[in-house]
Amino acid sequence: MRHFFALAGSAVRTFATGGSPRSRLGPTLSLEHFVQRARALSLYRHILRATRRIADPSTRADTRRYARQEFERNRGVTDLDRIRYLLSTGKTEWESMERYIDGL
């Protein structure tokens, strides 16, 4: 019981001083950022799964490396319009690449 009150007291002090509790997960995302993050992860996973169809191991590795570099390069983007644009462009580029892969 004493432990509970000690935790509650520290939480009250944190909020009373205007601070926020520390999170192990990083900064809190808005709902729209959360949704766009889920879309980005979904596209990335889709690309990785689809690269399995590339027969040549070297080409497959290069394609995966390129995809990862592009996602890493844009990791810090926080502007929602820019994120939507990047996802749309990335999806369109990948769809054209898939048509090429399926044609091989």
Residue pairs with C-beta under 8 A, 6 or more apart in sequence:
11 21
14 20
14 21
29 37
32 80
33 78
33 80
33 83
36 80
36 83
36 84
36 87
39 87
40 71
40 83
40 87
43 87
43 90
43 91
43 94
44 67
44 71
46 94
47 64
47 67
47 94
48 64
48 67
50 94
50 98
50 101
51 60
51 63
51 64
51 67
52 60
53 101
53 102
54 60
54 63
54 101
55 104
63 97
70 90
74 86
77 83
77 86
